[in-house]
Amino acid sequence: MNNILMEVSAAAGASANNFPLSFTLVYVVGFIAAVTLGSIAWYNSKRPPGWEDKERPDVVPKVDK
């Protein structure tokens, strides 16, 4: 029984050392993805040059701000 508890605590201690790095990587990758996808969405929300005063096609739903 003691061997099992020692192995579990050793495994928990080993994974605890990697927690801050993996946690940080998740946040960094998530931030980069959010900025990238947000930038793409913002850029695509603009109307093309020459179409600013045109009406939307019927197939495009109207979204209230």
Secondary structure, 3 states (H helix, E strand, C coil): CHHHHHHHHHHHHHHHHHHHHHHHHHHHHHHHHHHHHHHHHHHHHCCCCCCCCCCCCCCCCCCCC
